[in-house]
Structure formats: structure tokens, C-alpha cells
Amino acid sequence: MKRNQIDAALIGLCGLVTAAGILSSAAGIGKIGVVLLAVALSAAIIITGSLLIGYRRRTQRAVLPAVTVTVICLAVIISVAATHWPLRINYALARDSFEALARRIRTGEQITTPVHVGLFTIRRAEISRNGIVCLWTHPQPNGSTGFVRCQRDYLPFNLWSMVRLDDRWQFISED
């Protein structure tokens, strides 16, 4: 295997690990899940980056590109865990569709699930006993994950995690 192919394979692996973190957040896994995944992915990037840096040193080539790739990938993963920007972007692109679906639910229309809202798959749509529109991406009997339309200061759920998306919508995971 040529030197450039090994470099490309290790850099590509760093990129794939980073993309996995971005896509998992964008797909709507819970806040705690994103943080735990970020820890695991950061470890994978550090190992892969160390292999890349070590290989470039052994072949007596500049290590700065390897360090740069590793630091950028780590920074992206940390930013995903800290701010959930892929989830926020994905939500922002689909916000009008969320509002339209919430209006349909409020008027009493029966929603056939699964339904796609942007890149999200809503598996259950309901109005909670508190009158809150809930669009569950992962409905579970012991605690669902998904989008709820309610005021920021009034979340009558048993929360495991929450990401405030705007003044009306929150992404929550119930305990």
C-alpha cells in the first residue's frame, strides 16, 4: 500500500467518524445519547489521529496536516455535543412542516404514522393529557423521544434530556 493511500484511509476514517456524530445528532438521538456518542467518537478520532501522526513521523513527512485533521474532527464532534447544531439545523429546515403537522393534530385530524417531517420520521403523533402536541420519533412505553410544542418554561414531562429549539418547540427524551 502506498503512503498516500494509508494517509487517505486514516483521514477518511476520521471524516467518517465525524460524519457519524453529525448524522446521529441530525437524526434526533437524545441529548445524553449525543454526548455519550461524542465521547466514544472522540476516542476513535484520537486513536486514528495518533496512528496518522505516528505513520507520518515514521515516514519522515510533515505531521501538521495530520494534527490539523485530528483537531478539526475533534472540534466538530465537541461542537455537536455542546450545541446540537445538526439537530437544530435539521429542525430549522423543517420548522414550517412541524407547525403544519401540529395544526392538523390540534384540529383533531387523525395522523397516519409514520410520517416524515423534513428528515425526521414521526412514529407517533398525539396531544398529551396536558394539551401539548407531541411528535415522537422514538415512542417507548417507558419514555419517548421526540418533539413537543410547548412553552420553554412549562414542560410537564419526566425529562431525561431536553434541547430547546426555539420558543415553541423542544426536543426531549423522557425518563
PyMOL commands that set and color helices and strands:
alter all, ss='L'
color gray80, all
select helices_A, chain A and resi 3-27+31-58+64-83+85-106
alter helices_A, ss='H'
color red, helices_A
select strands_A, chain A and resi 115-117+120-122+124-127+133-138+145-149+159-164+169-174
alter strands_A, ss='S'
color yellow, strands_A
deselect
rebuild
show_as cartoon
